[in-house]
Amino acid sequence: MQNKVWSWCAPGVLLVCLLAWMPSAALAERWLGKVVGVADGDTVTVLDAQHRRQRIRLLGIDAPEQKQAFGQKSKQSLSDQVFGHEVTVESTHKDRFDRWVGKLWLNDVDVNLVQIQRGMAWHFKHYARDQLPADRSSYDHAEQQARQARLGLWQDSDPMPPWQFRHP
């Protein structure tokens, strides 16, 4: 009897376990909007289809703070990429500041990844579990490549990560 019950409920238990384990990025919503503001190197404001302003925190990256070295350059880099453009937002959830957390796509380009490739942001490994495995890998690889090429913030001999700058 136990084996029959287990064989009947095992697929359901497995599905629940898989959904709990899957990164939230796998359950992302996708929507279109126009970038109408760039707060810093990892936060933008997007005007959605209902003309509401939505703040978006870019998933998987952490850019220098405004008062940090490369803070303004990081903001300018992001602005140069997306300001005034239609983007696709792939949002996963809201953070404690009521910002959507997600990935920005400009055409077929992962904007978050470009920030890392340019040396304008770190791969924010603390929240890597929220990323898809392929994104974790490509973001980590991009950071290593930018470090080796001494691009952007990696020009400094020992750049301070923004999470340390915010909490000395």
C-alpha positions as CSV (number, residue, x, y, z in Angstrom):
1,M,0.0,0.0,0.0
2,Q,2.8,2.4,0.9
3,N,4.5,1.9,-2.5
4,K,1.2,2.6,-4.3
5,V,0.7,5.8,-2.4
6,W,4.2,6.9,-2.9
7,S,4.1,6.2,-6.7
8,W,0.9,8.2,-6.9
9,C,2.2,11.3,-5.0
10,A,5.9,11.1,-6.0
11,P,5.4,13.1,-9.3
12,G,3.6,15.9,-7.4
13,V,6.2,16.0,-4.6
14,L,9.0,16.1,-7.3
15,L,7.3,19.0,-9.1
16,V,6.9,21.0,-5.9
17,C,10.6,20.4,-5.0
18,L,11.7,21.4,-8.5
19,L,9.6,24.6,-8.4
20,A,11.0,25.5,-5.0
21,W,14.6,24.9,-6.2
22,M,14.3,26.7,-9.6
23,P,15.7,30.2,-9.7
24,S,13.0,32.9,-9.8
25,A,14.4,34.0,-13.1
26,A,12.9,30.9,-14.7
27,L,9.5,32.3,-13.7
28,A,10.1,35.8,-15.1
29,E,7.5,38.1,-16.6
30,R,8.4,39.8,-19.9
31,W,7.1,43.3,-20.8
32,L,8.0,46.2,-23.0
33,G,8.7,49.7,-22.0
34,K,10.7,52.9,-22.7
35,V,13.6,53.8,-20.5
36,V,12.9,57.3,-19.2
37,G,15.5,57.5,-16.4
38,V,18.8,56.1,-15.3
39,A,19.5,56.4,-11.6
40,D,22.9,54.8,-11.6
41,G,24.8,51.9,-13.3
42,D,22.3,49.3,-12.2
43,T,18.9,51.0,-11.8
44,V,16.6,52.5,-14.5
45,T,13.1,53.8,-14.7
46,V,10.9,52.3,-17.5
47,L,7.6,53.7,-18.7
48,D,5.3,50.6,-19.2
49,A,2.4,50.2,-21.7
50,Q,0.0,51.8,-19.2
51,H,2.3,54.8,-18.9
52,R,3.3,54.0,-15.4
53,R,6.9,54.5,-14.2
54,Q,8.5,51.3,-13.0
55,R,11.9,51.3,-11.3
56,I,14.0,48.3,-12.4
57,R,17.1,47.0,-10.4
58,L,19.2,45.1,-12.8
59,L,19.5,41.4,-11.8
60,G,22.9,39.9,-11.2
61,I,25.0,43.0,-11.2
62,D,26.1,45.6,-8.7
63,A,27.5,48.9,-10.1
64,P,29.6,51.4,-8.2
65,E,27.7,53.9,-6.2
66,Q,27.5,57.5,-7.5
67,K,30.1,58.7,-5.1
68,Q,32.5,55.8,-5.8
69,A,35.2,55.7,-8.4
70,F,33.5,54.9,-11.7
71,G,30.0,55.5,-10.3
72,Q,29.3,58.3,-12.8
73,K,31.0,56.4,-15.7
74,S,28.9,53.3,-14.9
75,K,25.7,55.4,-14.9
76,Q,26.8,57.0,-18.2
77,S,27.5,53.6,-19.7
78,L,24.0,52.4,-18.9
79,S,22.5,55.6,-20.1
80,D,24.3,55.4,-23.4
81,Q,22.9,51.9,-23.9
82,V,19.3,52.3,-23.0
83,F,18.1,55.9,-22.3
84,G,15.2,56.7,-24.6
85,H,15.0,53.2,-26.1
86,E,12.3,50.6,-26.0
87,V,13.5,47.6,-24.0
88,T,12.1,44.3,-22.8
89,V,12.1,43.9,-19.1
90,E,12.3,40.4,-17.8
91,S,11.3,40.9,-14.2
92,T,11.3,38.3,-11.5
93,H,10.2,40.0,-8.3
94,K,10.2,43.3,-6.3
95,D,12.9,44.1,-3.8
96,R,12.6,45.8,-0.5
97,F,12.7,49.2,-2.1
98,D,9.7,48.3,-4.3
99,R,11.8,48.1,-7.5
100,W,11.4,45.3,-10.0
101,V,14.4,43.1,-10.2
102,G,15.2,41.8,-13.6
103,K,17.1,41.7,-16.8
104,L,16.9,44.4,-19.5
105,W,17.0,43.4,-23.2
106,L,17.7,46.0,-25.9
107,N,16.8,44.1,-29.1
108,D,18.6,40.8,-28.4
109,V,21.3,42.2,-26.2
110,D,21.5,41.5,-22.4
111,V,22.1,45.0,-21.1
112,N,23.0,43.7,-17.6
113,L,25.8,41.5,-19.1
114,V,27.1,44.5,-21.2
115,Q,27.6,46.5,-18.0
116,I,29.8,43.7,-16.7
117,Q,31.6,43.3,-20.0
118,R,32.5,47.0,-20.1
119,G,33.9,46.8,-16.5
120,M,31.1,49.0,-15.2
121,A,29.6,46.5,-12.7
122,W,30.4,43.4,-10.7
123,H,28.7,40.2,-11.1
124,F,26.6,40.3,-7.9
125,K,27.2,36.8,-6.7
126,H,25.3,37.3,-3.5
127,Y,22.1,37.1,-5.5
128,A,23.4,34.7,-8.1
129,R,20.8,32.1,-7.0
130,D,18.1,34.3,-8.5
131,Q,19.8,33.9,-11.9
132,L,19.5,31.1,-14.4
133,P,22.6,28.9,-14.4
134,A,23.6,30.1,-17.9
135,D,23.4,33.7,-16.8
136,R,25.5,33.0,-13.7
137,S,28.1,31.4,-15.9
138,S,28.2,34.1,-18.5
139,Y,28.2,37.0,-16.0
140,D,31.0,35.4,-14.0
141,H,33.0,34.8,-17.2
142,A,32.4,38.4,-18.4
143,E,33.7,39.8,-15.0
144,Q,36.8,37.7,-15.3
145,Q,37.4,38.9,-18.9
146,A,36.9,42.6,-17.9
147,R,39.3,42.1,-14.9
148,Q,42.0,40.6,-17.1
149,A,41.6,43.4,-19.7
150,R,41.5,46.0,-16.9
151,L,38.4,47.6,-18.3
152,G,36.4,50.3,-16.5
153,L,36.5,49.9,-12.8
154,W,39.2,47.2,-13.1
155,Q,41.7,49.9,-14.0
156,D,42.0,50.5,-10.3
157,S,44.4,48.2,-8.5
158,D,41.9,47.3,-5.8
159,P,38.4,48.6,-6.6
160,M,36.0,48.6,-3.6
161,P,32.8,46.6,-4.3
162,P,29.6,48.7,-3.8
163,W,28.3,46.3,-1.1
164,Q,31.3,47.2,1.0
165,F,31.1,50.9,0.2
166,R,27.4,50.9,1.3
167,H,28.2,49.1,4.6
168,P,31.7,50.0,5.7
